């Protein structure tokens, strides 16, 4: 029988995953000239733009989950 992971470990995992996702955001996002409509359509029309923003959204969700996991071990 295995013991479930502690909340601190889950919080650290959430922070680590958020860090990786925040690193992937600028690496995957297409960087075109978005001052013109054609450049904006070229960037926002690609699947890489959608994936990059999905990575950022999931990262922003994981940060408060990591912070919340910390309160289970040390309530104050």
Buried (B, 14 or more C-beta within 10 A) or exposed (E): EEEEEEBBEBBBBBBEBBBEBBEBBEEBBBEBEBEEEEBBEBBEEBEEBEBBBBBBEBBEEBBEBBEEBBEEEEEE
